[in-house]
Amino acid sequence: MEDGGDQDEELEDLIAELDALDAMVRAAGEEISLEHIHPEQRVSAQNMARYLALRSQDVRGLQHRLAELGLSSLGRAEAHVAATLHAVRRTLRALADVPLPDDVPPPPAFAAGWAQLRDNSVLLLGPEQEHRPTRIMVTLPSEAADDPDLVMDLVRRGMDIARINCAHDERERWERMALHVRRAADRTGREVRVLMDLAGPKLRTGSIEPGPPVLRVRPRRNAYGRPVAPGQALLLADPTVEPDTELAVIPVADADLDLAGRTEISLVDARGATRRAIVSARLDHGCIVDVWRTTWFTEGSELRADGRRVGTVVDLPRAERSHLLRTGDRLRLVEDLEPAQALDDPAPGWIPEIGCTLPEALTAVHPGDRVLFDDGTIRTEVESVDQRGVLLRVTFTRPGGRRLRGGKGINLPDTPLPVAATTEKDIEDLPVIAELGDVVALSFVRRPDDVSALLDRLDEIDSDLGVVLKIETVAAFEALPELLRTAMRRPVVGVMIARGDLAVEAGWIRLAEVQEEILWLCESAHVPVIWATQVLETLAKTGQASRSEITDAAMSERAECVMLNKGPYVGAAVTALDDILARMGSHQHKKLSLLRRLQAWSQTDG
């Protein structure tokens, strides 16, 4: 144990170190310009500046020394940096019997920062529920426009905010979705917000020329390859009927399909093989047939039964085609959005091509830049750029390769794109969004100018919509302090961690660190955060959650809102998330562990 002299010397060193740190942090808060910051955001902007100054230093050694004295280690200072430093300095001086200098003004109270974040969250996201402070947002599926009961069920289960994705559907469907949300809120006596998500610029692959009109029907086989159940198809005689079936639908022209059960229909399939189909059910608009051998139906095939022609196969959908890419292959990204050619058996050295929906991207990339496709499942690197397009080399796919199809997302983590975050369509949609929604989310934001452009347009239409910045690129993450300062010219601002695209760009391993840093910075700015993408995804899609996504959902409690994506079991996902957030809310607040009395190991008499 240290003697008194050693302890006095340690206290003097700590006091000097904390004084220097506090002076640097205070100066950072005083030096920032508040000219364009909304009056209600100025204290928050100053606290964020102080936090950035604090985190510009490595204070881990200082933290350990403070903890040894039983003092705050500064590890939970985000919402109240000045108050934390002031409290530690005051306590150190009390231990050393040294008064604080007279010129040190008292900082805001600890509770002020958390209170400001709580107030901002209510303004943007609506009131907290009694049993949990974290809100639940749900992306509405397209069918919500015509299914008010679906929306009512989500509200009753705990949905606090409905998200309408303006990249899909159109104004009339948005209006019906929003109307159903408002009516459900009124009927349940709850306040439910509507967030409208701008589409933004779409960076996707162009289409690929479809294959021939062929439809395969095959039996189900056991492990030995023997058929154990027939493949089934609906031969459709009436083209005006839209059958409600999961069977393969085969339109038939000049049809005479009023055939008895067990009637045998013969045909020559796309491979020239003679096949037969057995009628298993008669319908008003055709019949269902069973096949016990794999059959490739194609347009023009004659169907014959009882020695006569009973119809001709017509209007089959053309098969979707794709490029099979393996590590080491090359791919050319081109401006031309005409359907690209795909070959089933390409000659050695053939380089497939595919279009890009943002031609500006092709002139922005440079050799060595990464280009990622389909959520990063295909990774490439730019080899060269010329008038023909961008030549890419595949650096990673799964073993055996992966198929690249049309309409898949493209990420350019190394390339500053010369395009605005708001498109002409977004600008046209804003008056509608202002009429229907409470909050607008800005997609693909990268620069402060992107934020200014949106705010200017909102000012032009005199809208008081809350604004959410979607952080889905590395560029947005790196510019987050500037993006927040720009957005703070309005009183109601939030951030969405769009973890899907962000993980693709930053890398899955780094995502955990990145999302933590976003949470910390936003807490310092008293800005509410929406934790989004793939929360309880397996549960929403299949009805059964995985262990890992339950843990992820538990971690999401540290945000002010958690977003669920659509799926056939999204109602069950809302119920589960409501329970998880309520439980975790009694154990954790941001980085602060709450020591609620534990029931599991409570000590009892006797």
N, C-alpha and C positions, 0 to 999 in steps of 0.2 A: 504494500500500500504506500502511496506517496505520502511524504511528510507534508507539514503545513506549507513550507517554503516552496516545495515543488508544485503543490496545488495552486498557490497564489500565482506562480509564474505561468502555469497552464491557463489560469483564468485570464491573466493579462494578455496572453497570446490570443486567446479566443476572442476577447473583447476587441482587440485591435483588428483581427481578421474580420469579425462581423461588422465592425464600424466601416471598414473599407468596402466590404461587399454591399452594405446598406447604402453608402454614399453613391456607389456606381449604379445601383438599382434605382435609387431615387432620381438620379440625374436622367436616366433613361426615360422615366415617366414624365419628367418635366420638359424634356427636349422634343418630344414628338409634337407635330402640328395637329391641332384639334379643329382647324378652320372648317374642314368639310365633314366633320363628325357631328352626327345628330346630338343635341344637348343631352339626351337621355343615355347616350352611349359613351360619353367622354370619360367617365370614371372607369368604365370597362376597357376602353382603348388604352388608358394609362396603365391599368393593371396588366394588360397583355404585354405592353412594352416593358414593364418591370419584370414580368416572368421571362420574357425572351432574354433580357439582360442577365437574370439569374442563371438561366440555362445555357448561357454562353460560357459559363465557367464550369470546371470540374470540381465539385464541392464534396466528393465522396469521402475524402479524408476528414473534412470538417464535420460531416454528418456523423461519422463514427465517434468522434471526440465529444460531440454534443450528446449523443445517445448515452455515452458512458456516465454523463452527469445527470441522466434522467430528464434531459430537456428535449424539446422538439428537434427532430433531425432535418427539418425543412422539407420533408418528403411529401407533405400535403398542403403546400403553400399556393397551389394554382389559383384559387378564387380570391385570395387575400394575401398577396405577396408582402406588401408593406406592413400589414398587421402582424404577420408571422415573424418577420425580421425584428420588428419593434418589440414583440413579446419576448423573444429570445435574448435580445440585447439587454432589456430591462432586468430579466431574471439573472443573467450573467453578472450584471453590475450589483444586483442585490447580494449574490453570493460573495462577490469581492468587496462588498461595502463601498462601492463607487457609484455616485449618482449619475444619472443621465445628464448630458449637456443641456443647458437651458434652452438652446435654440432648436431642439428636436421637437417638431410638432407631433401631436398624437395622430396616428393613422386612423382610418375608418375601422370600425369594429370588425372582428372576425366574421360575425354573422351577416354583415352587409353584403359581402361578395356572394355567399350562397343565396341570400334573399334576392339579390338582383338576378341571378341565374334562374331562380324559381319563378320570379315575376316574368322574365323574358320567355320562359317556357310556356307559361299560361297564355301570354299574348300570342305566341306563334302556334302552339299545339293544342290549346284548350286546357280546361281544368284537369287536375289530377283526379283519379278515382280514389275513393276513400281507402281502399285496401292496397293500392299500389301507386307510387308516384310516376312510374314509367308508362308512357302511353303505348298503344298498339296501333300501328298503321297497317292497312291491308290493301294490296293492289286489286282493284276490281276487275274481274274478267269481263269480256265483251257481253256475255249473256246477262250480266247484271242490269243492262239497259232494259231488258224485257222480263226480268224476274225480281220484282220487289221483295218477294219472300226471302230470296237469297240475301239481299242487303239487310233486311230486318233480322235475319238469323245472325249475321255477323255482328250487328249492333248489340243484340241481346247477349251475345257471347263475350263482348268486351271490346269491340273495335272502337277506337277513339277518333281515328282519322281514316278517311277513304282516299286512296290514291287513284287518280285517273291518268293513265298514260296516253298523252296526246300524240304519241307516235303511232297509235292504233285508232281505228274507228273514225268517227267524224262528229261534227258538232251535234247533230240530232241525238246520237247515242250518248254523248257526254251529257247533254241536257237531261236525258231520262235517268242516267246514273245519278247525277247530282240531285235530281228531284226525289228519287227513291231514298237517298241518304237523308235529305232534309225531313222527309215524311217519317222515316223510321226514328230519327232523333226526336221529333215532336211526340210521336206516339209512346216512346219509352221515357220521355222526360229527361233526355240526356243531350249534352252539347257534343255534336260530332262534326269535326272539321272536314273540309274537302281540299286536298292538295292536287293541283294540276301540274303534271310533269311535262315540260316542253320537250318536243321531239329532238331538237338540235340537229346538227349535221350528221348524216348517216354515212359512216365509213364501212362499207360492206363490199363483198365480192359481187361481181355481176353474175348473170345467169349463164348456164351451160346448156348447149343444144340438147334437147331431150332425145332419148332413144326411141326405138320403134314402138308402135302401139301393141304391146304384148302384156298379157296378164297370166301369171303362173298360179296354178292351183295344185296343191300337193297333199297327199295323205299324211297323217301323223304316224311316225314309225317308232318302234322300240329300240333298245340299245343294240339289237342285232340287225337293225335296218329293215325289219319286217313291218309292213303296214298294220296298224292296230285300230285306226279310225280313218274314215274317208275324208278327203278334202271336199269342201262344199262351196258351191257358187249359186248365185241367183241369176237365172236367165230371165232378163227383163224384156217383156214384150211391149210395154207402154212407156215411151220416153218421157211422158209428162209426169210420171210418178217418181217421187223421191223416196225410195224405200228406207225405212228405219231399220237398218241391219248392219251387222259387222261382217257379213259375208262379202266375198268378192262379187261385184255386180258386173254382169256381162250383157250389154244391150244387144238385142237381136232384132233385125229388120225383117219385114215380111214374115212375121212370126205366126206359127200355128202350134202353140205350145199347150193346148188343152189336151194334155196327155195323161194317161192313167199311170198310177204309181207302179214303179218297177219297170217302166218303159225304158228301153235302151236307146240312147242317142249316140250316134257315131260322128266323128269328125277327124280331119287331118290337121294336126296342130302345127305351130310355127316351125318345128324341127322336121316336119314331114312324117312324123310318126302318127300312125292310126291309133286313136284313143276312143274310149267310150265313157259316157256319163249316164248314170242311172237316176231316173226321176224318183225323188224321195218325198216330195210334197208338191201339191198343186195349189196355185195362188190365182187371184183374180187378174193379176198383172204379169203372170209368168209361171215359173216353176223353180224349185230348188233341186239341184242335182248333186249326186255324190260321184267322186272320182277316186279310184284306188291306185292309180298310177299317175305320176306327175304329168300334168297337162299344161302346155303353153298355148293359151287361147290367143288368137291374133285376128285382126280385121280381115274380113273376106272369107273366113272359114265357113264352109257350109255345114249345117247341122242336119242330119238325116235320121229318121225314125220310121220303122215299119216300111222300109223301102221307098220312102218319099222324103222330099226336102221340107223341113219344118222351120227354116230360117237361116239367116246369115249374120255372123258376128260383125258388129259395127261400133264405131265411136268409142273404142277403148282408150283410156288415158295413156299418154306416152310416158314411157319409163323415165324416171329421173336419172340423170347421169352425173358423174363426178370424176375428178382427177385423183388417182391413187398416187400419193406422194410418200417416198421413203427418204430417210436421211441420206444426204448426198445428191438427191435429185435437184433439178432446176425447174423453175417456174417463172413465167413472164407475166408481170402485172401491167395491164394496158388500159388506155383511156377508153377504147371502144367498148360500148356496153351491148353490142350485138351478142347474141348467145355464142359462147365460145365452143370450139370443136373439142369433143372428147373421143378418144379412140380406145376400143376394148383391147386391142393388141398392137400398141404403138411400136414403131421401128426403133432400133437403138439410136440414141442421140436426139430423139424427138422431144421438144420442149413444149409442154402444154402452156396455154395462155388462159388468163381470166381477167375480166374487167374490174374496174374500181369505181365505185359510185362517187368518189371525190377526186376529180382529175387533178386538183391542186396538189394533192398528196404526192403525185408522181414527180412533180418538179421540185418538191421540197426535200425528198430523201437524198442521201448521199451514200456512197460506198461505205460499207461497215455498219450502217444503221440496221437495227433489228426491225423486222416486219412479222407480226404474229397474227395467226389466223385461228378462228373458231375457238375463242377462249384460251388461246395459247397452246392448244393441242398440236398445232403445227407451227414450228418456229423456223424462221428463215432470216437470212442476212443479205443485204444488197450487195451484189457483185459489181453492177454497172448500171448506168442510166444513159439512155440514148433516145433517139426519135421514135424508136419502136416501143419504148416503155421501160420498165424497170426489170432487170434480170436478177432473180433471187436464187440463192442456194439454200436448200433445206438443211438446217442444222440439227433438228430434233423432230421426231415423231415417235409413236410407240413402236415396239418391235413388229415387223411385218407391214408397217406403213399405216397411213390414215387417209381417208377420202375427204377431199375438199369439195364442197358443194356450193352452189350459188346462194347468195343471201347471207353468208356467214360474216361475222364481225372481223374487222381488221384493226389491230392496235399498232401504233408507231411510237413506242416509248422513247426513242432517241431523236425524234424529229419534231421541231417546232412547226406546227401546221399554220399556214397563212390563211386561215378561215375563221370567221367569227363564230361564237358559240350560238348566237341566235340567227336562224335562217329567215328568209322572207316568209316562209310559212309560219314560223313562230311569231313574227311580228304581226301577221294577219290574225293569228289565233288569240293574241293577248287581250283584245277587248272582250272576246267571248269568255276567256279564262277569268278575267276580272269580274264578269257578271256571274259566273257559276261557282267560282272557288273562293277559298279563304287564303290560300298559300300557292305560290308558283315556285316550281323547282327549275333551276337553270342547269341544263345538261351540258357536258363537255366543256365546262369552264376551264380556261387555262391561264388567262391574263386578267389583270385589273380592268383593262379596257372592255373585256367581255361583260364584267359586272356593271360597269358604267353605262354601257349600251342598253342593258336591260332596265336599269333604274331610270335612265333618261326616257325610255319609252313608257314606263309606268307613270312617270311624272306627266308626260304628254297627255295620257288618257285619264289623268287625275285619279289613279288607283292607289289604294292603301293596302294592297295585297302584302302579306308577309312574303319574304324571299328566302329560299333555301338554295345554298350552293352545293351542287353535287360534286364531291371530290372523287373522281374516277380515273385520273391520270397522274403520272409522276409529276408533270409540269404543274398541275393544280396543287398537289401536296407541297411542292417546294415553294410555291408562291402563296401559300395559305395565309400568312400574316398580312400580306398586301391585299389579298382578296377580301379578308375580313375588314380591314381598315376602309377599303372602298365601299363595301356593303354597309358599313356603319353610318353612312349618311342617312339611312332609314332606321326607324326605331325598332323594327321587328325583323330579325335576321336569324337564320339557322344554317346548319351544315348537315349534309347527308354523306356518310361514308359508304360509297357505292363499291362494296368490297369485291364484286365480281371483276369488273374492268381494272380496278386498282390492283388486285392480286395478279392479273395477267401482266400488267405493266411493271409493277414493282417486284414481282416474283412471289410465289406462294410462301416461301420461307420468311421473307421480309414483311409480309402483310401484318403479322402479329405485332411487330414493332411499330409499323406505320400507323395502324389504327389506334394504338396506345398514344402515340404522340399527337394525333389529331384530337383525341379526347382531352388530353392535357391542355393543349393550346386553346381549344374552344372553352374549356372551363375557365381558363385565365381571362378570356374575353367575355365571360358570362353568356356564351352563345350555346343554345340547346343543340344537341346532336341527335341525328337519326341513324341508328345502326341498321344497315340494310344489306340485302342479298343473301340468299340461301339459308335464312334462319328457319329451322325446322322444315327444310325443303323436302326431305324424304317423307316426313309425316304428311305434309300438305299434298304430296303427289301420290303416295301409296297407302296412307293410313297407318303407317308404322314408323316411329322415330328411331334413329340410330343413337347409340350411346354418346358419340362425339358431338352430335348436334344438340343434345340436351345440355351438355357442358357449355357449348357455344352460346346457347340461349341464356343460360345462367350468367355468363360473363356480360351479356348485352345489357343487363340491368343498370350498368354504370352510365348508359346513355339516357337521354330524356325520352327517347321514343325508339321503338323497334319495329321494323317493317317486315311483313310477311308477303311473299309472292303468292299468286293465284295457284290453285290446284283443286282437284275434286274433293279433297279432304281439308280444305283450308279452314272450315269451321272448327274441326277438331284441333287444328293447329292453334287457332285463336284461344280455345279453351285451355289447351296445355300451356301456352305462353302466359296467359293470364295467371295461372297457378304458379308457374316458375317465377315470374316477376314478383308476385306477391310474397312468396317465400324468401327470395333472395333480397328483397327490399328491407327485410328486417335484420339482415346480416351485413349488408354492405351499402355504403353511400360513396360513390366515386372511389377514391383510394382509401377511404376510411373504413376499417372493419368495425362493425357495431357489435358490442358484446351483449347481445340479448341473452337472457337466461336460457341455457341449454336444457331441453327436456330429456334428451336421450340419456345423459349421464348424471342426472341430478341426484344429490345425496339425500337419502331419506333416513329417518330415525329407525332404529331397530334393524 
